[in-house]
Amino acid sequence: MGFFDFLDLTHEVAIDLGTANTLIVYRGKVVVDEPSIVAIDRTTNKVIAVGKRAMQMHGKTHENIRTIRPLKDGVIADFEAAESMIREMIKMLYTKKRWMTPSYKMVICIPSGITEVEKKAVFNSAEAAGAKERYLIHEPMAAALGIGIDVSEPVGNMIIDIGGGTTEIAVIALMGIVCDQSIRVAGDEFTADITDYVRREHNILIGERTAENIKINVGAALTDLESPPDDYNVNGRDLMTGIPKQVTVNYAEVAQCLDKSIAKIEEAVMKALEITPPELAADIYKTGIYLTGGGALLRGLDKRIAAKTKLTVQVADDPLRAVVRGTGIALKFVDKYPFLMRR
């Protein structure tokens, strides 16, 4: 190792800046996988915690501490909080304190339906966090790279990436997105649906974290599953008495309450298929549809989309990390991929 290798002043990082979770690839490995949330002291305006520690505080803070989710619907809603979160998460890459602050070459993935103003906010946040070279990649393209699709081939592939804030549907061929649909119905919407359902049907008020746990433990897209999960006990506040109470929720109830949101995703998939050129549609008939993102883990979702489209639907291996893996691949070959946006 030479002297300049030791200095290592330019570090390459790939970031999946998600509404629900932020993942960072450094030196070919996923080093950071944390919830996208920041806890800030109101009196000093300093960051107290980010990621898992901040999530533990969410919904349990007193008036001097507030928790912020900097991203909403896949885009930056709070610029300062986003910058602080990226900075703090980049510090997690290192086990030892560095005596020189490195500059960064960053590739960050973004929703395909993002506006120019929203793109600028991502570029600015990356620059404020220390990035000298900044690239953006659309989530469906990153997901395609992450699951091993050769995006340079003249073959159509359809990707459905269901994240926390957005669902991205895209048909990819020849290193480009031929047609796409981006809707702001995804994991957060599912969580809100569950919160509303428990309040309406069980007369219990639950928090966002509890609703998220229900989604993970008994979340489903179909009311009839081959291997159903066990019923799940939910603790919340009784709206009539104000006293803490426990109720039991099953997967069929959750599937019923998520029905409308999933129907919106199905509608967007059908729209994307309708505007797909016929030659690429023929390819998709052979290759099928690929599901990525946290929403792909919803039990029975692949079967429901397959029944709607009459196409084969495959859930990617480790769908939660497909996008960040693809972003890491794009980082290695920034000169090879013309679809990367640079500033």
C-alpha positions in Angstrom: 0.0 0.0 0.0 1.5 3.3 -1.1 1.4 6.6 0.8 -1.5 8.0 -1.3 -3.5 4.8 -0.8 -3.1 5.4 2.9 -4.5 8.9 2.6 -7.4 7.6 0.6 -8.9 11.1 0.1 -11.7 10.2 -2.4 -14.2 7.7 -1.2 -16.8 6.1 -3.5 -20.2 5.5 -1.9 -23.6 4.4 -3.4 -26.7 5.5 -1.6 -30.2 4.3 -1.8 -31.9 7.3 -0.2 -35.3 5.8 0.6 -38.4 7.2 2.3 -38.3 4.3 4.8 -34.7 3.1 4.9 -31.3 4.5 3.7 -28.7 1.9 2.6 -25.1 2.8 1.7 -22.6 0.6 -0.2 -18.9 1.2 0.5 -16.1 -0.9 -1.0 -18.6 -3.3 -2.5 -20.5 -4.0 0.6 -23.8 -2.8 2.2 -22.3 -1.1 5.3 -25.2 1.0 6.4 -28.9 -0.1 6.5 -30.8 2.3 8.7 -34.3 3.8 8.9 -34.5 7.2 7.2 -35.1 9.3 10.4 -33.3 11.9 12.5 -33.8 12.9 16.1 -33.1 16.6 16.8 -32.8 18.6 20.0 -35.2 21.6 19.6 -33.2 23.8 21.9 -29.7 23.4 20.3 -30.9 22.2 16.9 -28.3 19.5 17.0 -28.7 15.9 15.8 -29.1 13.5 18.7 -29.5 10.3 16.8 -30.1 8.9 13.3 -31.3 5.6 12.0 -32.3 2.8 14.4 -31.7 4.9 17.5 -33.8 7.7 16.2 -36.6 5.2 15.2 -36.6 3.9 18.8 -37.5 7.5 19.9 -40.1 8.0 17.2 -43.5 8.6 18.8 -42.0 8.6 22.3 -40.3 12.0 22.5 -40.9 14.9 24.8 -41.2 18.6 23.7 -37.4 19.2 23.6 -36.8 16.4 21.0 -38.4 16.0 17.7 -38.0 13.1 15.2 -38.0 14.0 11.5 -38.4 11.8 8.4 -36.5 13.9 5.9 -38.0 12.1 2.8 -41.6 12.0 1.9 -43.0 10.2 -1.2 -39.5 9.3 -2.3 -38.2 12.9 -2.4 -36.5 15.3 0.1 -39.1 17.1 2.2 -36.7 18.6 4.8 -33.3 19.7 3.2 -31.4 20.4 6.5 -32.6 17.1 8.1 -31.7 15.1 4.9 -28.2 16.7 4.9 -27.6 15.9 8.6 -28.9 12.3 8.1 -26.6 11.7 5.1 -23.6 13.2 7.0 -24.2 11.1 10.1 -24.8 7.9 8.2 -21.6 8.4 6.2 -19.7 8.5 9.6 -21.0 5.0 10.2 -18.8 3.8 7.4 -15.7 4.1 9.5 -14.8 2.2 12.6 -12.0 4.7 13.5 -12.0 8.5 13.6 -10.3 9.9 10.4 -7.8 12.6 10.8 -8.6 14.0 7.3 -12.0 14.5 5.9 -12.3 12.7 2.6 -14.2 14.0 -0.4 -16.9 11.7 -1.9 -17.9 10.4 -5.2 -21.6 9.5 -4.8 -24.2 7.8 -6.8 -27.7 8.3 -5.3 -30.9 6.7 -6.6 -34.1 8.6 -7.1 -37.7 7.9 -8.2 -38.3 8.0 -12.0 -41.2 10.5 -11.6 -39.0 13.1 -9.8 -39.1 16.8 -10.9 -36.1 19.0 -11.7 -36.5 20.9 -8.4 -36.5 17.6 -6.5 -33.4 16.4 -8.4 -31.6 19.7 -7.4 -32.5 19.1 -3.8 -30.8 15.7 -3.9 -27.7 17.1 -5.6 -27.5 19.9 -3.1 -27.9 17.6 -0.1 -25.1 15.3 -1.4 -22.9 18.4 -2.0 -23.5 19.7 1.5 -22.6 16.2 2.9 -19.2 16.4 1.2 -19.7 14.9 -2.3 -17.5 16.4 -5.0 -18.8 14.1 -7.8 -22.5 13.5 -7.7 -24.5 11.1 -9.9 -28.2 10.2 -9.9 -29.8 7.0 -11.1 -33.5 6.1 -11.4 -34.7 3.5 -9.0 -36.1 1.0 -11.6 -32.8 1.1 -13.5 -30.8 0.5 -10.3 -33.2 -2.3 -9.4 -32.6 -3.9 -12.8 -28.9 -3.8 -12.4 -29.2 -5.1 -8.8 -31.1 -8.3 -9.8 -28.6 -9.1 -12.6 -30.5 -7.9 -15.7 -28.2 -6.9 -18.7 -29.8 -3.5 -19.3 -27.7 -3.0 -22.5 -29.5 -5.8 -24.4 -32.3 -5.0 -26.9 -34.7 -7.0 -24.7 -37.6 -5.5 -22.7 -37.8 -6.2 -19.0 -40.4 -4.8 -16.6 -39.5 -3.9 -13.1 -41.9 -3.0 -10.3 -40.1 -1.4 -7.4 -42.3 -0.9 -4.3 -40.5 1.3 -1.8 -41.6 3.3 1.2 -42.9 6.4 -0.6 -43.3 5.5 -4.3 -44.0 2.5 -6.5 -41.8 2.6 -9.7 -42.9 0.7 -12.7 -40.6 0.7 -15.7 -39.9 -1.1 -18.9 -36.1 -1.1 -19.6 -34.2 -1.9 -22.8 -31.0 -0.7 -24.4 -29.7 1.2 -21.3 -32.8 3.3 -21.0 -36.3 3.5 -19.5 -38.7 3.1 -22.5 -41.9 3.8 -20.5 -42.7 4.2 -16.9 -45.3 4.9 -14.2 -44.4 6.4 -10.8 -47.2 6.5 -8.2 -47.0 7.7 -4.6 -48.6 4.6 -3.2 -46.2 2.3 -1.5 -45.2 1.1 2.0 -46.1 4.3 3.9 -49.6 4.2 2.3 -49.9 0.6 3.4 -48.9 1.6 7.0 -51.5 4.4 7.0 -54.2 2.0 5.7 -53.5 -0.4 8.6 -53.6 2.5 11.2 -57.0 3.6 9.9 -58.3 0.1 9.8 -57.4 -0.7 13.4 -58.9 2.6 14.6 -62.1 2.0 12.6 -62.7 -1.7 13.1 -61.1 -2.3 16.6 -61.6 1.2 18.1 -57.9 1.3 19.0 -55.3 4.0 18.3 -51.9 2.7 17.3 -48.7 4.5 16.2 -46.7 4.3 13.0 -44.2 1.7 14.4 -47.0 -0.6 15.5 -48.7 -0.4 12.1 -45.3 -1.2 10.5 -44.9 -4.3 12.7 -48.4 -5.5 11.7 -47.5 -5.1 8.1 -44.3 -7.1 8.6 -45.9 -9.9 10.7 -49.3 -10.4 9.0 -49.2 -8.1 5.9 -50.8 -9.8 2.9 -52.2 -8.9 -0.5 -54.6 -11.9 -0.7 -57.3 -13.0 1.8 -56.5 -16.7 1.0 -52.9 -17.8 1.5 -51.4 -21.3 1.2 -49.2 -20.8 4.3 -50.8 -18.1 6.4 -48.9 -16.3 9.2 -50.1 -16.6 12.8 -52.5 -14.0 14.2 -50.7 -11.0 15.6 -51.4 -9.3 19.0 -51.6 -5.5 18.8 -51.3 -3.1 21.7 -52.8 0.4 21.5 -55.0 2.9 23.2 -58.8 2.3 23.5 -60.5 5.3 22.0 -63.6 4.9 24.3 -61.9 4.4 27.6 -58.4 5.9 26.9 -56.9 2.8 28.6 -54.2 0.6 26.9 -55.7 -2.4 25.3 -54.7 -5.5 23.2 -56.5 -6.9 20.2 -55.7 -9.7 17.7 -55.3 -9.0 14.0 -55.1 -11.7 11.2 -53.7 -11.5 7.7 -57.1 -11.6 6.0 -58.1 -8.4 7.8 -54.8 -6.7 6.6 -55.3 -7.9 3.0 -58.8 -6.4 3.1 -57.6 -3.0 4.4 -54.8 -2.9 1.8 -57.0 -3.8 -1.1 -57.6 -0.3 -2.4 -53.9 0.7 -2.3 -52.8 -2.5 -4.1 -55.5 -1.9 -6.7 -53.9 1.4 -7.5 -50.6 -0.3 -8.0 -52.3 -2.9 -10.3 -53.8 0.0 -12.3 -50.4 1.6 -12.7 -48.9 -1.7 -13.9 -51.7 -2.1 -16.5 -51.2 1.5 -17.7 -47.4 0.8 -18.1 -48.2 -2.3 -20.1 -50.7 -0.4 -22.3 -48.1 2.1 -23.4 -45.3 -0.5 -23.9 -44.2 -0.8 -27.6 -45.4 -4.2 -29.1 -42.0 -5.6 -29.6 -41.1 -5.0 -25.9 -44.5 -6.3 -24.8 -43.6 -9.6 -26.6 -40.3 -9.7 -24.6 -42.2 -9.1 -21.3 -44.5 -12.0 -22.1 -41.4 -14.3 -22.2 -39.4 -12.7 -19.3 -42.3 -11.8 -17.0 -42.3 -9.1 -14.4 -39.7 -8.6 -11.6 -40.8 -7.3 -8.2 -38.3 -5.5 -6.0 -38.4 -3.2 -2.9 -39.8 -3.8 0.6 -43.3 -4.0 -0.8 -42.4 -7.1 -2.8 -42.3 -9.0 0.6 -46.0 -8.5 1.1 -47.4 -12.0 1.1 -49.3 -13.0 -2.0 -48.6 -9.8 -3.9 -46.7 -11.6 -6.7 -49.7 -14.0 -7.2 -52.2 -11.1 -7.2 -50.3 -9.1 -9.9 -49.8 -12.3 -11.9 -53.6 -13.0 -11.8 -54.3 -9.4 -12.9 -51.7 -9.3 -15.8 -51.8 -13.0 -16.8 -47.9 -12.8 -16.8 -45.3 -14.5 -14.6 -44.2 -12.4 -11.7 -40.9 -13.1 -9.9 -39.9 -11.7 -6.5 -36.2 -10.8 -6.6 -33.7 -12.4 -4.2 -33.3 -10.0 -1.2 -35.7 -7.4 -2.8 -34.9 -4.9 -0.1 -31.3 -4.5 -1.2 -31.8 -4.8 -5.0 -31.8 -1.0 -5.6 -28.7 -0.3 -3.5 -26.8 -3.3 -5.1 -27.6 -1.8 -8.5 -26.5 1.6 -7.4 -23.2 0.1 -6.2 -22.8 -1.5 -9.7 -23.5 1.9 -11.4 -20.8 3.5 -9.1 -18.2 1.0 -10.4 -18.9 1.8 -14.0 -20.0 5.4 -14.1 -18.4 5.9 -17.5 -20.1 2.9 -19.0 -23.7 3.9 -18.2 -25.1 6.9 -20.1 -28.3 7.0 -18.1 -26.5 8.4 -15.0 -27.3 12.1 -14.3 -24.2 14.1 -13.3 -23.6 17.4 -11.6 
